[in-house]
Amino acid sequence: MFKFLKKIFGDDNEKEIKRMLQLVEKINAFEPEFKNMSDATLTAKTVEFRRRLDKGQTLDDLLPEAFAVVREASRRVLAMRHFDVQMVGGITLHEGKIAEMRTGEGKTLVATLPVYLNALTGRGVHVVTVNDYLARRDSEWMGKLYRYLGLSVGLIVHGLDFDERKLAYSADVTYGTNNEFGFDYLRDNMVIYAEQMVQRPLNYSIVDEVDSILVDEARTPLIISGPGEKSTDMYFVLAKVVPKLTAVDDYTIDEKANTVAPTEAGVAKAEKLLNVKNLYDSENIEMSHHFNQALRAHALMKRDKDYVVKDGEVVIVDEFTGRLMFGRRYSEGLHQAIEAKEGVKVERESQTLATITFQNYFRMYNKLAGMTGTAKTEETEFRKIYNLDVIVIPPNRPMQRQDLPDVIYKTKRAKYKAVVEEIAELHSKGQPMLVGTTSIVQSEELSAMLKKKGVPHNVLNAKFHEMEAQIVAQAGQARAVTIATNMAGRGTDIVLGEGVAELGGLRIIGTERHESRRIDNQLRGRAGRQGDPGSSRFYLSLEDDLMRLFGSDNIASIMEKLGMEEDEPIEHSLITRSIEQAQKKVEARNFDIRKYVLEYDDVMNQQREVIYSQRKKILTGDNLKENIDMMIEKIIDYGMDLYANEKIYPEEWDYGGLIEYCEGFFAPSGGLKQEELDKLSRFELREELVRVAQVAYSGREELFGSDNMRELEKVVMLKTVDAKWMEHLDAMDMLRQGIGLRAYGQKNPLIEYKIEGYDMFQQMMESVQEDIVRYIFRVNIVTQAQPEDHLRGAHATRGGEEGDEQSQPLEPIINTDTTGRNELCPCGSGKKYKRCCGAK
């Protein structure tokens, strides 16, 4: 039915391409004129375009002419002229969509069209890549074109200092990695002074390898953390206990769900080994959590597949790209459990200071676009999560690659034997091969078999991360054999060597189907660039994880009925269909996991937006006294409701409680007298408390000076908000870990999380106001001879000249002691706090 309707109404993608090709005709009409222009006249177009924007024209009005300028500039500067289909790709990106373009179709060059056009606004354009190498390469390569046209270019990579980052973000075009952009956003929302921020408002972003960044990495949030204080001893204890448990008897593994659970017998054995009566008793919550993580580390996390041990550190391997993820750590103690398992130094658990998912970071841009060779299979997710449509851009030249049917063997041993034989045969003829594997272990096993066979080859996996670009670039030369773990997002073209086309071009050999069809398509897409010849084939076995866990039982029964031998392959359309169904099952499960992460982070995101917007108001506000006054009045109103409620008779009001309450915040000790207060009406009582607070506040301002008081207000507010927000992040994390148990009570965990999370947030906001008022009346200010700031040394740039101690800014010292004034002093003197240490 769907195919029938498409015949009648036409394909949506085709309609979009036709519409854009009409625009391309307008672009092409400018070419003869621009070819005859001098360099000075052509580059002056940038100033002209900006002037026209100021007069009310839109970017869409400028598009045909601006794209034509970029094409001509590229021809002169880079010796590359954009094809018409690349113009279609550029229009797609400008319109805030995803352009699916096959490998070798020149995505890097395509991006220059919308980047130039959108950079004309002066609000900045971010081009996001998957690694520092590509960010650096593309900013240098395409930067020549932008600079020729009068635009500035910045680069954000790991290791830059503040001034370098600030300069890079102020450029018209900024290249960088998804991690760096995300972490800079989080850091910007932790600064004490507005001038310490590096990013401008998020305007327009083009994400290269968009499926890798917005889909594959979306399960792992970005986290900035500080050192925790918990001991790491328990991890080592459990790393010795868990290996003494046996699979099936003591714990069960669900490979499909990638979970492990202890049996009753396993729990009993662990309790005996740990010498505890009840592992799941409330007093052993922390130990039981560590036990579960140690079990996960032991049973599910595989060395050289999920992680590697490099230079005494456990480094995560990206399951989709095979790259090492330096600086990233598993959360909730899992990383520490793996470190203990591997016998390396266990780093202390950290406290989360700030966190965000890539989904919520990239949805903040005013306009978002992306490009990749493989996005159509995830179109539903792109549309639901990011409101992004996928447009499939036709290739410049017809595809010549032959995608041969999969062959399947009974066992892995027979499969690898067949793969090695094919590699040896094609190598003897001189044809280059790219062999795709799904894990480091698999690539090393295959490498060992090829060494025995005497076939020279290169291995590209997480262990040889640094040599990636050089290895991939040579993969198309005659007789080259390259083994690669997960080819996602490599970003380097494979150009065929001399005489290779006549041999059939690059041959792609897949040794296993990945759980995502997209990754298989990326591997295949390495052959057949720009009309080159090429071919691909996948070799599978019934023992492969995908086939074993998700494949149809029909395949095994067919092989049994046919009486097929171990090393006898079969090719059948049923196999291809069955494998595709298995992959769709896994893709649907992975989408559910990402959706689950996002649904929970959306709750945090609403709270994060409130906190960060308030921080920005504090940072940019010159005078926050009005805000403090409002907080004081709220606290007075709360105290009045508590101790002098209008619903009860004045004779029943608790004046003593009210006075103690006010002294705990703003009132000087002994300043409020009950005999004076009980003569006042409720309105007059409130007015008197407000007056006392204002007098006390004015006294502090007179003591410190107005400028210092304004600075004090800002710093106290920011530090209080940050401290409470960090506590709240921990509390929300703990809530989320246990909220799943609500399902046993027939309650929706997500709804429960939203309700409780909202209540916790409201309590936190009230607590923030209370602490700000409490600190603002207790804080002391001391002169610092050499002021420093943990983010940028901002104090050193404020105040008078260097060496003038009197004009150095005054740094607030916040007293975080919240002992009640009438409570016993914690120093042990036996006196009330207000008569002892509190008096100081």
Buried (B, 14 or more C-beta within 10 A) or exposed (E): EEEEEEEEEEEEBEEBBEEBBEBBEEBBEBEEEBEEBEEEEBBBBBEEBBEBBEEEEEBEEBBBBBBBBBBBBBBBBBEBEBBBBBBBBBBBBBBBBBBBBBBBBBBBBBBBBBBBBBBBBEBBBBBBBBBBBBBBBBBEEBBEBBBBBEBBBBBBBBEBEBEBBBBBBBBBBBBBBBBBBBBBBBBBBBBBBBEBBBBBEBBBBBBBBBBBBBBBBBBBBBBBBEEBEBEBEBBBBBBEBBEEBEEEEBBBBEEEEEEBEBBEEBBEBBBEBBEBEEBEEEEBEEBBBBBBBBBBBBBBBEBBBBBBBBEEBBBBBBBBBBBBBEEBBBBBBBBBBBBBBBEBEBBEBBBBBBBBBBBBBBBBBEBBBBBBBBBBBBBEBBEEBBEBBBBBBBBBBEBBBBBEEBBBBBEBEBBBBBBBEBBBEBBEEBBBBBBBBBBBBBBBBBBEBBEEEEBEBBBBBBBBBEEBBEBBBBBBBBBBBBBBBBBBBBBBBBBBBEEBBEBBBBBBBBBBBBBBBBBBBBBBBBBBBBBBBBBBBBBBBBBBBBBEBBBBEEBBEBBEEEEBEEEEBBEBEEBBEBBEEBBEBBBEBBBEEBBEBBEBBBBBBBBBEEBBEBBBEBBEBEEBBEBBBEBBBBBBEBBBEEBBEEEEEEEEBBBEEBBBBBBBBBBEBEEBEEEEBEEBEEEEBBEBBBEBBEEBBEEBBEEBEEEBBBBBBBBBBBBBBBBBBBEBBEBBBEBBEEBEEBEEEEEEBBEBBBEBBEEBBEEBBBBBBBBBBBBBBBBEBEEBEEBEBEBBEBBBEBBEEEEEEEEBBBBBEBEEEEBBBBEBBEEEEEBBBBEBBBEE
